[in-house]
Amino acid sequence: MKRITAVFYRTSAGGEPVRQWLKKMAKQDRRIVGEDIATAEYGWPIGMPICRKIASRKDLWEIRSDLSDNRISRVLFTVTKGQMVLLHGFIKKTEKTEDRELDLAMKRKKEL
């Protein structure tokens, strides 16, 4: 039984950026990210290695996925009204998550 349900953040124009990002991924990578999100839904609250709170941003967490070809992805989310709102997804290219990625997720969080 799910302890929390994942939903996609929706823009005022009706777009769902995380869903669109996932659709562009290879099927194998999309499955990995989906399974990691499901693990968080069923195990919430869950910690490393799947999920981690972003210490520098209030009420922001990340789903951590290891993809094919030694790539890693992150899905940034917040929890509100008993739902995990998927705010932003990206392929991580540096050791430290770039501020622009975190800032975009926070901007979307404020729009909720």
MODELLER restraints for C-alpha pairs under 7 A, 6 or more apart:
rsr = mdl.restraints
at = mdl.atoms
rsr.add(forms.Gaussian(group=physical.xy_distance, feature=features.Distance(at['CA:1:A'], at['CA:42:A']), mean=6.28, stdev=0.5))
rsr.add(forms.Gaussian(group=physical.xy_distance, feature=features.Distance(at['CA:2:A'], at['CA:41:A']), mean=5.49, stdev=0.5))
rsr.add(forms.Gaussian(group=physical.xy_distance, feature=features.Distance(at['CA:2:A'], at['CA:42:A']), mean=4.36, stdev=0.5))
rsr.add(forms.Gaussian(group=physical.xy_distance, feature=features.Distance(at['CA:3:A'], at['CA:41:A']), mean=5.89, stdev=0.5))
rsr.add(forms.Gaussian(group=physical.xy_distance, feature=features.Distance(at['CA:3:A'], at['CA:42:A']), mean=5.38, stdev=0.5))
rsr.add(forms.Gaussian(group=physical.xy_distance, feature=features.Distance(at['CA:3:A'], at['CA:43:A']), mean=6.71, stdev=0.5))
rsr.add(forms.Gaussian(group=physical.xy_distance, feature=features.Distance(at['CA:3:A'], at['CA:44:A']), mean=5.90, stdev=0.5))
rsr.add(forms.Gaussian(group=physical.xy_distance, feature=features.Distance(at['CA:4:A'], at['CA:41:A']), mean=5.03, stdev=0.5))
rsr.add(forms.Gaussian(group=physical.xy_distance, feature=features.Distance(at['CA:4:A'], at['CA:42:A']), mean=6.94, stdev=0.5))
rsr.add(forms.Gaussian(group=physical.xy_distance, feature=features.Distance(at['CA:4:A'], at['CA:44:A']), mean=6.58, stdev=0.5))
rsr.add(forms.Gaussian(group=physical.xy_distance, feature=features.Distance(at['CA:4:A'], at['CA:82:A']), mean=6.13, stdev=0.5))
rsr.add(forms.Gaussian(group=physical.xy_distance, feature=features.Distance(at['CA:4:A'], at['CA:83:A']), mean=5.61, stdev=0.5))
rsr.add(forms.Gaussian(group=physical.xy_distance, feature=features.Distance(at['CA:4:A'], at['CA:84:A']), mean=6.46, stdev=0.5))
rsr.add(forms.Gaussian(group=physical.xy_distance, feature=features.Distance(at['CA:5:A'], at['CA:41:A']), mean=5.80, stdev=0.5))
rsr.add(forms.Gaussian(group=physical.xy_distance, feature=features.Distance(at['CA:5:A'], at['CA:83:A']), mean=5.09, stdev=0.5))
rsr.add(forms.Gaussian(group=physical.xy_distance, feature=features.Distance(at['CA:5:A'], at['CA:84:A']), mean=5.79, stdev=0.5))
rsr.add(forms.Gaussian(group=physical.xy_distance, feature=features.Distance(at['CA:6:A'], at['CA:41:A']), mean=6.67, stdev=0.5))
rsr.add(forms.Gaussian(group=physical.xy_distance, feature=features.Distance(at['CA:6:A'], at['CA:83:A']), mean=5.92, stdev=0.5))
rsr.add(forms.Gaussian(group=physical.xy_distance, feature=features.Distance(at['CA:6:A'], at['CA:84:A']), mean=4.48, stdev=0.5))
rsr.add(forms.Gaussian(group=physical.xy_distance, feature=features.Distance(at['CA:6:A'], at['CA:85:A']), mean=5.87, stdev=0.5))
rsr.add(forms.Gaussian(group=physical.xy_distance, feature=features.Distance(at['CA:6:A'], at['CA:86:A']), mean=6.78, stdev=0.5))
rsr.add(forms.Gaussian(group=physical.xy_distance, feature=features.Distance(at['CA:7:A'], at['CA:83:A']), mean=6.81, stdev=0.5))
rsr.add(forms.Gaussian(group=physical.xy_distance, feature=features.Distance(at['CA:7:A'], at['CA:84:A']), mean=6.11, stdev=0.5))
rsr.add(forms.Gaussian(group=physical.xy_distance, feature=features.Distance(at['CA:7:A'], at['CA:85:A']), mean=5.04, stdev=0.5))
rsr.add(forms.Gaussian(group=physical.xy_distance, feature=features.Distance(at['CA:7:A'], at['CA:86:A']), mean=6.11, stdev=0.5))
rsr.add(forms.Gaussian(group=physical.xy_distance, feature=features.Distance(at['CA:8:A'], at['CA:16:A']), mean=6.15, stdev=0.5))
rsr.add(forms.Gaussian(group=physical.xy_distance, feature=features.Distance(at['CA:8:A'], at['CA:18:A']), mean=6.61, stdev=0.5))
rsr.add(forms.Gaussian(group=physical.xy_distance, feature=features.Distance(at['CA:8:A'], at['CA:19:A']), mean=6.84, stdev=0.5))
rsr.add(forms.Gaussian(group=physical.xy_distance, feature=features.Distance(at['CA:8:A'], at['CA:85:A']), mean=5.69, stdev=0.5))
rsr.add(forms.Gaussian(group=physical.xy_distance, feature=features.Distance(at['CA:8:A'], at['CA:86:A']), mean=4.96, stdev=0.5))
rsr.add(forms.Gaussian(group=physical.xy_distance, feature=features.Distance(at['CA:8:A'], at['CA:87:A']), mean=6.90, stdev=0.5))
rsr.add(forms.Gaussian(group=physical.xy_distance, feature=features.Distance(at['CA:9:A'], at['CA:16:A']), mean=5.90, stdev=0.5))
rsr.add(forms.Gaussian(group=physical.xy_distance, feature=features.Distance(at['CA:9:A'], at['CA:85:A']), mean=5.74, stdev=0.5))
rsr.add(forms.Gaussian(group=physical.xy_distance, feature=features.Distance(at['CA:9:A'], at['CA:86:A']), mean=5.58, stdev=0.5))
rsr.add(forms.Gaussian(group=physical.xy_distance, feature=features.Distance(at['CA:9:A'], at['CA:87:A']), mean=5.30, stdev=0.5))
rsr.add(forms.Gaussian(group=physical.xy_distance, feature=features.Distance(at['CA:10:A'], at['CA:16:A']), mean=4.78, stdev=0.5))
rsr.add(forms.Gaussian(group=physical.xy_distance, feature=features.Distance(at['CA:17:A'], at['CA:88:A']), mean=6.83, stdev=0.5))
rsr.add(forms.Gaussian(group=physical.xy_distance, feature=features.Distance(at['CA:18:A'], at['CA:86:A']), mean=6.68, stdev=0.5))
rsr.add(forms.Gaussian(group=physical.xy_distance, feature=features.Distance(at['CA:18:A'], at['CA:87:A']), mean=6.66, stdev=0.5))
rsr.add(forms.Gaussian(group=physical.xy_distance, feature=features.Distance(at['CA:18:A'], at['CA:88:A']), mean=5.57, stdev=0.5))
rsr.add(forms.Gaussian(group=physical.xy_distance, feature=features.Distance(at['CA:18:A'], at['CA:89:A']), mean=5.51, stdev=0.5))
rsr.add(forms.Gaussian(group=physical.xy_distance, feature=features.Distance(at['CA:21:A'], at['CA:89:A']), mean=6.74, stdev=0.5))
rsr.add(forms.Gaussian(group=physical.xy_distance, feature=features.Distance(at['CA:22:A'], at['CA:30:A']), mean=5.94, stdev=0.5))
rsr.add(forms.Gaussian(group=physical.xy_distance, feature=features.Distance(at['CA:29:A'], at['CA:67:A']), mean=5.58, stdev=0.5))
rsr.add(forms.Gaussian(group=physical.xy_distance, feature=features.Distance(at['CA:29:A'], at['CA:68:A']), mean=6.58, stdev=0.5))
rsr.add(forms.Gaussian(group=physical.xy_distance, feature=features.Distance(at['CA:32:A'], at['CA:65:A']), mean=6.87, stdev=0.5))
rsr.add(forms.Gaussian(group=physical.xy_distance, feature=features.Distance(at['CA:32:A'], at['CA:67:A']), mean=6.87, stdev=0.5))
rsr.add(forms.Gaussian(group=physical.xy_distance, feature=features.Distance(at['CA:33:A'], at['CA:65:A']), mean=5.89, stdev=0.5))
rsr.add(forms.Gaussian(group=physical.xy_distance, feature=features.Distance(at['CA:36:A'], at['CA:50:A']), mean=6.52, stdev=0.5))
rsr.add(forms.Gaussian(group=physical.xy_distance, feature=features.Distance(at['CA:36:A'], at['CA:63:A']), mean=6.88, stdev=0.5))
rsr.add(forms.Gaussian(group=physical.xy_distance, feature=features.Distance(at['CA:36:A'], at['CA:65:A']), mean=6.67, stdev=0.5))
rsr.add(forms.Gaussian(group=physical.xy_distance, feature=features.Distance(at['CA:37:A'], at['CA:63:A']), mean=6.68, stdev=0.5))
rsr.add(forms.Gaussian(group=physical.xy_distance, feature=features.Distance(at['CA:40:A'], at['CA:46:A']), mean=6.08, stdev=0.5))
rsr.add(forms.Gaussian(group=physical.xy_distance, feature=features.Distance(at['CA:49:A'], at['CA:64:A']), mean=6.94, stdev=0.5))
rsr.add(forms.Gaussian(group=physical.xy_distance, feature=features.Distance(at['CA:50:A'], at['CA:63:A']), mean=5.70, stdev=0.5))
rsr.add(forms.Gaussian(group=physical.xy_distance, feature=features.Distance(at['CA:50:A'], at['CA:64:A']), mean=5.10, stdev=0.5))
rsr.add(forms.Gaussian(group=physical.xy_distance, feature=features.Distance(at['CA:50:A'], at['CA:65:A']), mean=6.98, stdev=0.5))
rsr.add(forms.Gaussian(group=physical.xy_distance, feature=features.Distance(at['CA:51:A'], at['CA:61:A']), mean=6.96, stdev=0.5))
rsr.add(forms.Gaussian(group=physical.xy_distance, feature=features.Distance(at['CA:51:A'], at['CA:62:A']), mean=5.61, stdev=0.5))
rsr.add(forms.Gaussian(group=physical.xy_distance, feature=features.Distance(at['CA:51:A'], at['CA:63:A']), mean=4.74, stdev=0.5))
rsr.add(forms.Gaussian(group=physical.xy_distance, feature=features.Distance(at['CA:51:A'], at['CA:64:A']), mean=5.93, stdev=0.5))
rsr.add(forms.Gaussian(group=physical.xy_distance, feature=features.Distance(at['CA:52:A'], at['CA:61:A']), mean=5.60, stdev=0.5))
rsr.add(forms.Gaussian(group=physical.xy_distance, feature=features.Distance(at['CA:52:A'], at['CA:62:A']), mean=5.45, stdev=0.5))
rsr.add(forms.Gaussian(group=physical.xy_distance, feature=features.Distance(at['CA:52:A'], at['CA:63:A']), mean=6.89, stdev=0.5))
rsr.add(forms.Gaussian(group=physical.xy_distance, feature=features.Distance(at['CA:53:A'], at['CA:60:A']), mean=6.14, stdev=0.5))
rsr.add(forms.Gaussian(group=physical.xy_distance, feature=features.Distance(at['CA:53:A'], at['CA:61:A']), mean=4.21, stdev=0.5))
rsr.add(forms.Gaussian(group=physical.xy_distance, feature=features.Distance(at['CA:53:A'], at['CA:62:A']), mean=6.38, stdev=0.5))
rsr.add(forms.Gaussian(group=physical.xy_distance, feature=features.Distance(at['CA:54:A'], at['CA:60:A']), mean=5.56, stdev=0.5))
rsr.add(forms.Gaussian(group=physical.xy_distance, feature=features.Distance(at['CA:54:A'], at['CA:61:A']), mean=5.25, stdev=0.5))
rsr.add(forms.Gaussian(group=physical.xy_distance, feature=features.Distance(at['CA:54:A'], at['CA:62:A']), mean=6.95, stdev=0.5))
rsr.add(forms.Gaussian(group=physical.xy_distance, feature=features.Distance(at['CA:59:A'], at['CA:78:A']), mean=5.81, stdev=0.5))
rsr.add(forms.Gaussian(group=physical.xy_distance, feature=features.Distance(at['CA:60:A'], at['CA:76:A']), mean=6.79, stdev=0.5))
rsr.add(forms.Gaussian(group=physical.xy_distance, feature=features.Distance(at['CA:60:A'], at['CA:77:A']), mean=5.79, stdev=0.5))
rsr.add(forms.Gaussian(group=physical.xy_distance, feature=features.Distance(at['CA:60:A'], at['CA:78:A']), mean=4.99, stdev=0.5))
rsr.add(forms.Gaussian(group=physical.xy_distance, feature=features.Distance(at['CA:61:A'], at['CA:76:A']), mean=5.68, stdev=0.5))
rsr.add(forms.Gaussian(group=physical.xy_distance, feature=features.Distance(at['CA:61:A'], at['CA:77:A']), mean=5.36, stdev=0.5))
rsr.add(forms.Gaussian(group=physical.xy_distance, feature=features.Distance(at['CA:61:A'], at['CA:78:A']), mean=6.16, stdev=0.5))
rsr.add(forms.Gaussian(group=physical.xy_distance, feature=features.Distance(at['CA:62:A'], at['CA:74:A']), mean=6.03, stdev=0.5))
rsr.add(forms.Gaussian(group=physical.xy_distance, feature=features.Distance(at['CA:62:A'], at['CA:75:A']), mean=5.41, stdev=0.5))
rsr.add(forms.Gaussian(group=physical.xy_distance, feature=features.Distance(at['CA:62:A'], at['CA:76:A']), mean=4.41, stdev=0.5))
rsr.add(forms.Gaussian(group=physical.xy_distance, feature=features.Distance(at['CA:62:A'], at['CA:77:A']), mean=6.09, stdev=0.5))
rsr.add(forms.Gaussian(group=physical.xy_distance, feature=features.Distance(at['CA:63:A'], at['CA:74:A']), mean=5.50, stdev=0.5))
rsr.add(forms.Gaussian(group=physical.xy_distance, feature=features.Distance(at['CA:63:A'], at['CA:75:A']), mean=5.05, stdev=0.5))
rsr.add(forms.Gaussian(group=physical.xy_distance, feature=features.Distance(at['CA:63:A'], at['CA:76:A']), mean=6.47, stdev=0.5))
rsr.add(forms.Gaussian(group=physical.xy_distance, feature=features.Distance(at['CA:64:A'], at['CA:73:A']), mean=6.23, stdev=0.5))
rsr.add(forms.Gaussian(group=physical.xy_distance, feature=features.Distance(at['CA:64:A'], at['CA:74:A']), mean=5.09, stdev=0.5))
rsr.add(forms.Gaussian(group=physical.xy_distance, feature=features.Distance(at['CA:64:A'], at['CA:75:A']), mean=7.00, stdev=0.5))
rsr.add(forms.Gaussian(group=physical.xy_distance, feature=features.Distance(at['CA:65:A'], at['CA:72:A']), mean=5.65, stdev=0.5))
rsr.add(forms.Gaussian(group=physical.xy_distance, feature=features.Distance(at['CA:65:A'], at['CA:73:A']), mean=5.23, stdev=0.5))
rsr.add(forms.Gaussian(group=physical.xy_distance, feature=features.Distance(at['CA:65:A'], at['CA:74:A']), mean=6.34, stdev=0.5))
rsr.add(forms.Gaussian(group=physical.xy_distance, feature=features.Distance(at['CA:66:A'], at['CA:72:A']), mean=4.61, stdev=0.5))
rsr.add(forms.Gaussian(group=physical.xy_distance, feature=features.Distance(at['CA:66:A'], at['CA:73:A']), mean=6.57, stdev=0.5))
rsr.add(forms.Gaussian(group=physical.xy_distance, feature=features.Distance(at['CA:67:A'], at['CA:73:A']), mean=6.94, stdev=0.5))
rsr.add(forms.Gaussian(group=physical.xy_distance, feature=features.Distance(at['CA:72:A'], at['CA:91:A']), mean=5.88, stdev=0.5))
rsr.add(forms.Gaussian(group=physical.xy_distance, feature=features.Distance(at['CA:72:A'], at['CA:92:A']), mean=5.63, stdev=0.5))
rsr.add(forms.Gaussian(group=physical.xy_distance, feature=features.Distance(at['CA:73:A'], at['CA:90:A']), mean=5.66, stdev=0.5))
rsr.add(forms.Gaussian(group=physical.xy_distance, feature=features.Distance(at['CA:73:A'], at['CA:91:A']), mean=4.29, stdev=0.5))
rsr.add(forms.Gaussian(group=physical.xy_distance, feature=features.Distance(at['CA:73:A'], at['CA:92:A']), mean=5.36, stdev=0.5))
rsr.add(forms.Gaussian(group=physical.xy_distance, feature=features.Distance(at['CA:74:A'], at['CA:89:A']), mean=5.64, stdev=0.5))
rsr.add(forms.Gaussian(group=physical.xy_distance, feature=features.Distance(at['CA:74:A'], at['CA:90:A']), mean=5.63, stdev=0.5))
rsr.add(forms.Gaussian(group=physical.xy_distance, feature=features.Distance(at['CA:74:A'], at['CA:91:A']), mean=6.44, stdev=0.5))
rsr.add(forms.Gaussian(group=physical.xy_distance, feature=features.Distance(at['CA:74:A'], at['CA:92:A']), mean=6.70, stdev=0.5))
rsr.add(forms.Gaussian(group=physical.xy_distance, feature=features.Distance(at['CA:75:A'], at['CA:86:A']), mean=6.71, stdev=0.5))
rsr.add(forms.Gaussian(group=physical.xy_distance, feature=features.Distance(at['CA:75:A'], at['CA:88:A']), mean=5.64, stdev=0.5))
rsr.add(forms.Gaussian(group=physical.xy_distance, feature=features.Distance(at['CA:75:A'], at['CA:89:A']), mean=4.25, stdev=0.5))
rsr.add(forms.Gaussian(group=physical.xy_distance, feature=features.Distance(at['CA:75:A'], at['CA:90:A']), mean=6.68, stdev=0.5))
rsr.add(forms.Gaussian(group=physical.xy_distance, feature=features.Distance(at['CA:76:A'], at['CA:86:A']), mean=6.14, stdev=0.5))
rsr.add(forms.Gaussian(group=physical.xy_distance, feature=features.Distance(at['CA:76:A'], at['CA:87:A']), mean=5.62, stdev=0.5))
rsr.add(forms.Gaussian(group=physical.xy_distance, feature=features.Distance(at['CA:76:A'], at['CA:88:A']), mean=5.17, stdev=0.5))
rsr.add(forms.Gaussian(group=physical.xy_distance, feature=features.Distance(at['CA:76:A'], at['CA:89:A']), mean=6.24, stdev=0.5))
rsr.add(forms.Gaussian(group=physical.xy_distance, feature=features.Distance(at['CA:76:A'], at['CA:105:A']), mean=6.55, stdev=0.5))
rsr.add(forms.Gaussian(group=physical.xy_distance, feature=features.Distance(at['CA:77:A'], at['CA:84:A']), mean=6.35, stdev=0.5))
rsr.add(forms.Gaussian(group=physical.xy_distance, feature=features.Distance(at['CA:77:A'], at['CA:85:A']), mean=5.34, stdev=0.5))
rsr.add(forms.Gaussian(group=physical.xy_distance, feature=features.Distance(at['CA:77:A'], at['CA:86:A']), mean=4.50, stdev=0.5))
rsr.add(forms.Gaussian(group=physical.xy_distance, feature=features.Distance(at['CA:77:A'], at['CA:87:A']), mean=5.11, stdev=0.5))
rsr.add(forms.Gaussian(group=physical.xy_distance, feature=features.Distance(at['CA:78:A'], at['CA:84:A']), mean=5.79, stdev=0.5))
rsr.add(forms.Gaussian(group=physical.xy_distance, feature=features.Distance(at['CA:78:A'], at['CA:85:A']), mean=5.42, stdev=0.5))
rsr.add(forms.Gaussian(group=physical.xy_distance, feature=features.Distance(at['CA:78:A'], at['CA:86:A']), mean=6.96, stdev=0.5))
rsr.add(forms.Gaussian(group=physical.xy_distance, feature=features.Distance(at['CA:79:A'], at['CA:85:A']), mean=6.08, stdev=0.5))
rsr.add(forms.Gaussian(group=physical.xy_distance, feature=features.Distance(at['CA:87:A'], at['CA:105:A']), mean=5.45, stdev=0.5))
rsr.add(forms.Gaussian(group=physical.xy_distance, feature=features.Distance(at['CA:87:A'], at['CA:108:A']), mean=6.31, stdev=0.5))
rsr.add(forms.Gaussian(group=physical.xy_distance, feature=features.Distance(at['CA:87:A'], at['CA:109:A']), mean=6.91, stdev=0.5))
rsr.add(forms.Gaussian(group=physical.xy_distance, feature=features.Distance(at['CA:88:A'], at['CA:105:A']), mean=5.56, stdev=0.5))
